C-alpha cells in the first residue's frame, strides 16, 4: 500500500513538472503560421505523452487538490463503474470514445487545418472530428458521441467549445463519467517546434459540483514517413461468470 501511494505521488509530481514546463515554453514560443489563413499551424500527427486514458484524474490541474469534484451520488456511480469497467466502458465494444478522451487515449491523431473547419482524424477505429470555424451556432436538440464542436482563435491558441453529448462515454478506463449535460472547452496551443499543449475545462452540473481542468502535453511525429496506420477495433469478448468472479 505504501509503495502504491509513493508511486502515485511520483506520477503526479512528474505530470506537474511537465505541465509547468509546457506553460513556460508556451510563453516564449511563437508558433509558425498557416500560410493559407495566418493563424498558428497546428497541422501534423500528434500523440499524448502520458497514458491519461487509464485515469484522467492524474491529469487534473484545477482544482488545486487535483481531484475530480464529483457530486456525492455521482461519486458512488463512478465507484460502481470502476467495478464494472470491462462491461461498462463502451470503447471495449469499439464505440466512439467521446471528447476529451479521444485526444489522449494513446492513439495518434492528425490535424488538417482550413479557414472554414479543422478536421481531427484519429488512428482509433476510423474516428474523426469536424470543428466548424465559421461562427455558426451549435446544433440544438441533438446528441453525439463526440459532441458538436465549434472553434475560434484566441491569439495562437485554438479554442473549441463542445456540447451536444450523449451520456454513453467515459473519460477513461477507470470509470470517470459524465451526463448528457457535459460541456467541454478545449484549448490547443503550440509550445515548441514539436510540442503542443492540450487543455480541457469540463463542466456538467448533473455530475460535478464545479468545472475542472486537465492539461496534457502532446508531441509531434516528425519521422519522414509518419502516417496514421489502419486500426480495426475488435470488441472484447464478455467475461464468463467464473472469470468475472475472479476479477472481484
Protein Blocks (a to p, Z undefined) as FASTA:
>chain_A
ZZmmmmmmmmmmmmmmmmmmmmmmmmmpccdddfknopacfbdcdddfbdfklommlmpc
bdfkopacddfklmmmmmmmmmmmmmmmmklnopaebjaklmmnopacdddddfkbccdd
dfegoiacdddfehpacdehiacfkopaddddehjaccdddehiafkbcfbfnopacdfk
bccddddddfbfkbccdddddddfklbgbdcdddddddddfbfkbccddddddddddddf
klmmmmZZ
